[in-house]
């Protein structure tokens, strides 16, 4: 699309999620990029209470910390609007905007906001309801991938109810699981969250209760996985709607400045290092691309996603899929396509183009009484 043909775009950012601050950075960067491409761009901030605020026309973050968005009134925002009124406002615009979803975590990445936009008949970026929900739920995603033969590490799931009812049994099960691994350490994490929020690397039994308590602050289901010592963190960018014509870029690599790639290691400038060209063999690259493509297709992803891997020696393990990856200054997803000459702006425009294409191809669901099987 050219500047003349780009539709009006509303970037939705923030959200009632522990990944709120990352979303603010991603969303404002996307808005700046689309504006640079010549699009008419609005920005809507969702606060931690779930209220929607229209930021002033032409708003730019300009280095403000994410905490500056805790008080939208001070930014001159119009609001608060409850979710129903906000969706109605978007749907009433003519021409209707494409909603660029820059929300990370629950509500924005798990199919919830996608369902609201579907119900309103609005075009939006990224995957649909089902793919978003599956991609967000690490346990369901892993079960699906294992079922079709993709390589994932073993895991155990713990619910908050079971932990409350029988903590001794849960401890025993997890410690036995850890003892059966090569390293003996466990990664404990919320089942439905990202950005490494709520994750703990558990070294021994003394750290287990605290790790579970932290994870249960964010989710009622928690995963425990073996820690793969020395494994490399690799990422693939996938762009496309048609499963037969996906564009894959990478792998890129992350070298964490901490023992594992936790929240601080991800978002503290200079603490970790990233590379858009991971040193892997041609065979490893081909395998990683195939598995990434298979995972993307398996959940029915559309638009774009990032697929994460661990490379331990010669063993390639699929870690997770992120259907709304970060667009922050240190995010690999929007920079990996540079290998094909696509800039950050180009990637943002392409994501909008794919949203328009998918919306145009959707089935018209409006029925009349004559359509019913009476």
Secondary structure, 3 states (H helix, E strand, C coil): CCCCCCCCEEEEEECCCCCHHHHHHHHHHHHHHHHHCCCCEEEEEECCCCCEEECCCCCCCCCCCHHHHHCHHHHCCEEEECHHHHHHHHHHCCCCCEEEECCCCCCCCCCHHHHHHHHHCCCECCCCHHHHHHHHCHHHHHHHHHHCCCCCCCEEEEEHHHHHHCHHHHHHHHHHHHHCCCCCCEEEEECCCCCCCCCEEECCHHHHHHHHHHHHCCCCEEEEEECCCCCEEEEEEEEECCCCCCEEEEEEEEECCCCCCCHHHHHCCCCCEEECCCCCCHHHHHHHHHHHHHHHHHHCCCEEEEEEEEEECCEEEEEEEECCCCCCCCCCHHHHHHHHCCCHHHHHHHHHHHHHHHHHHCCCCCCCHHHCCC
